[in-house]
């Protein structure tokens, strides 16, 4: 059975229940994630004892806003449309990834998941050697990619060559202005910090982002790394069984094959979908440590 046959097998009422969105669920989860970021950020800014040690957990919370950006790109976190858009914009700004551009990029990834010629995520191939793996998990390549995308979009060149071919023509001016507004706001924040001599943004935001990015790279690699090049979402995406904390941090995206099989299911209903589909999953793993142990063994071989 492939993912399409599984979805067709669900009764219409069950499909409707699975895709029901909720502002309440989204806001509760958002309050927990953003609340922790604000708490740790406040403690770092106040220079409490041992405050440098707080920059790593702050960074992990910040970079995992990517999973919230991802979900709001699908417009499934909240029932209210403007909430999805507003939260997506804030998350994209904080992790330096233009949110509207990413939405088109990500939908192309869903349309052609694990297609070596059409999936835009495979334009930057997964690590093939141990050296490439080590460079990948530093997070440095992705920061260069984010900054390059931001600069290219701001210059109105989002679709140069093969880049941005997935952006519809009517959206291209919007993509350019999105990047220009982001660049302007970054410039204003930098100017304000220089004018006041403040280092708060450096230690509350920028350094934590650098420290946290390797953890997001390790997490994301498990979503499709080593999966078959197949059009069946039950084969080309991996579900990773993990702890309650990681599931909450990643907005239930460890249920990744489930998400790809039925993208309209909100994050808070993915455990229900998992219970229905788990017998049909082709690629699963018991934890991220086991995934990376097996993945790196393959690279060494």
N, C-alpha and C positions, 0 to 999 in steps of 0.2 A: 504493500500500500504506500502510495506517495502522499504528500501533504494535501494535494487537491482532493484526492479520494477521501482522505480522512475528514476534511472540512465538509465535503458533500454528505458524509455519513451522519453528520450531526443534525438533529431535528431543528427546524427553524427557530423555535422558542429558545432552545439551548444556545444557538448562535447569537440570538438577540441578547440573552442574559450575559454571555461572555463578553460582548462588545459594549456593554453599558458603561458609560463614563460617570465619574463622580467628582464634583468639586471638593466634597468633604474629604474623600480619601487622598486626593492630590494635595490639598492644603495641609492636612495633618502630616503627611510625609515631608512636604516642603518645609514646614515649620521645624521639624526635627533636623533636617539637613542644613538649612540655612541658619537655624538657631545655633547649632554647634560651630559653624564657621564664624558667626558673630561673637560667640562666647570666647573661642580660642583667639580670634583676632583682637578682642578687647584685652585679654590677658597679655598677649604679646605686646600690644601698644602700651600697656601700663608697666611693662618690664617687671612683671612679678618674678620672684625667685625662680631660677632655672627656666626662664622664658624661652631661650633658644631651643630647648627640647620640645617645645610645643609647635615649632615650625613644621616638623615632619607630619604629625597628624593633621595640622591645618592644611598642608599641601595635599595630602591624600583626599581630604574632604573637598578641596577646591578642584582638583583635576577630575574627580568623579562627578563633578557637575556636567562632564561630557555625557554621562549616561542620562542625566536629566534633560540636557539639550537634545539628545537623541530621541527621547520619549516625547518631548514637546514638539519636535519636528513632525512626529506622527499625529499630533493634535489629540493625543489620547490621555494625557495626564489629568486634564480638567474637562468638564462638560462645557465650560464657558470658553468660547473661541479666543477672546482677547487675552485671557489668562495664559493660555498656551503660548501665544505669540510674545507676550511681555516677558514671561519667564525664560523662554528660549533666547530672547535678545539679551537679557541680563547674563545668562549663563555663557552665551557666545562671547560677550564682551569680556567677561572675567577670565576665560580660558583662551582668549585671542583667536577665536575661530568664528568668522562671519556666519551668523545663524541661517539667513535665507539661502546663502550660497551652499551651506552644508546640507540644508534640506533637499535641494536638488541633487547634490552629490549622493546623499544617502538613499534617495529614492531610486537612483540609477543602480546603486549597489543592491537594493532589494530586487530590482527588475532583472538583474543579471548576476545574481550571487554565485561566486566561484566560477564564473565564465572567464577564462584567462584573457580573452580578447576584449571583453566588454565591461567587466566589473571594475569600476574606477579604483576600488580599494587595492586591486592587484596591479595597478600601475606602479606602485611601490611594492615589489614582491616581498613575500615573507622570507625571513632569514633562511639561507641555504647552507651556511657554514656556522661553526661556533663563533668565529670572529664577527660575522654579520649579526648574530644573535646578541652578542655582548654590546655592540654598537646600538642595535635596535632598542635594547632595554634602557639605555641611558636616557632616552627621550629626546636627545639632541636632534636627530633627523626630523622628528615630527615638529619641533619648534621651528626649524628652518622652513619646513613645508608650510606651517601656519603663517609665518611672516611673509613668505613669498606669495602665498595666496592673497593675503591682505593687501600687499603692495600692488600686485598685478590687478586685483579687482578695483582698487582705488584709482588706478591709472586708466580704468575703462578697458582693460585688456583681459578680462576674465575668460574670454573664449579664443584667445590666440592659439593657433595650431589646434591640437587635440584637446587642450585644456578647456574645461567648461563647456564642451559640446553638448552636455546634458542640460544646460540652462536655456529655457525657452526664450526666443527673441524678445517677446514683450517684457520679460523680467530682467533684461540685461542692464538697463539704466538703473533699476532699483538695486541690483547687486552692486553696481559701481557706487551709488550714493550711500548704501549701507556701509561699505568699507571706508568711504571718505569721512562719514560721521564718526566711525570708530577711531580712525587715525586722529581726527580733530580732538576727540575726547581724551585719547591717550596723551596727546600733546599738551592739552590743558592741565591734566593731572601732573605731568612731568614738570611743566612750568611752575605750577603751584608748589610742588615739592621743592624745587630749586629756590624759589623765591622765599620760602619759609625756612629752608634748611632742614625740612622734616625727612626722616628716613622711615616713617611709619609704613608707607606703601611698599617699600622694599622688603621689610621684614614680615609684614602681615600678608602680602600678596605675592610679590615677584619671586623672592627666594623660596617660599613654600611651594610655588608652582613647579620650580625646577626640582625640588626635593621629592615632590609627590609624583611627577610624571613617570618615573620607572615603574611604579606600582600599577599605574593605568596601562602601561605597555604590557606588563606581565599578564594583567587581566584580559586585555583585548586580544592578545595573541591566541588565547584559548578558544575564542569564539569561532574561528574558522581555520586556524593553523593546523595543517596536516589533514584537513577534511578533503574528501573526494571532490573533483571537479564534476559535479553532478547538478542537474536542474531540480532534483528532489531536495526540498528544504529539510527533510528528515535525515538526509545524508550529508549535506554540504555545510551544516551548522552543528555546533557542539553544545550540548547542555552539560553544565558542570555542577555536580552536587557539592554544596559548600555550606558554610555556616550562616546562621540567621543574620549576623552583622554584615557579612559581605553581600548577601541578597538585599538587605536594606540600603547599604551604601550604593549599590549599583542599580537600584530601582528595579529589582527582580530580573535584570538582564542575564544572570547566569542561566535562566530558562531561555536560552538563545534559539535553540531549534524551534521551540514553541512560538517564540516571537516571530521568527521568519516564516513559519508555517501559516500564522494567522496574525498579521501585523496590526489588525484593528482591535486586538484585545488589549485593554489598558493594563498597566504594570500590576495593579492590585488584584487582577483576575488571572494572571499567568499561573499561579499555583493551582487554580482550578483546571485550567487547560492542561497543565502538566499531568494532573491525576488522570485525565482522559486519554492523553496521547502517549504516555511514557512507555507503553508496551511496543510502540511503533518506532521509537527513536533508534537510529542506527549508530550514532556517535555520541557517547557520553563519557564522563570521567568523574572519578571520586576525588575531587579537590584539585586545586591549582598546583600544589606541590607535585602531585603525581603526574599531572599533565606536562609540566616543565621537565620533570625527570625523564619521561618517555620522549618528549620532543627533542631534548638535547642529546639523548642517546642516539636518536636517529641522525642528528647532525654529525656526531662524532663518527658514526658508521659510514 
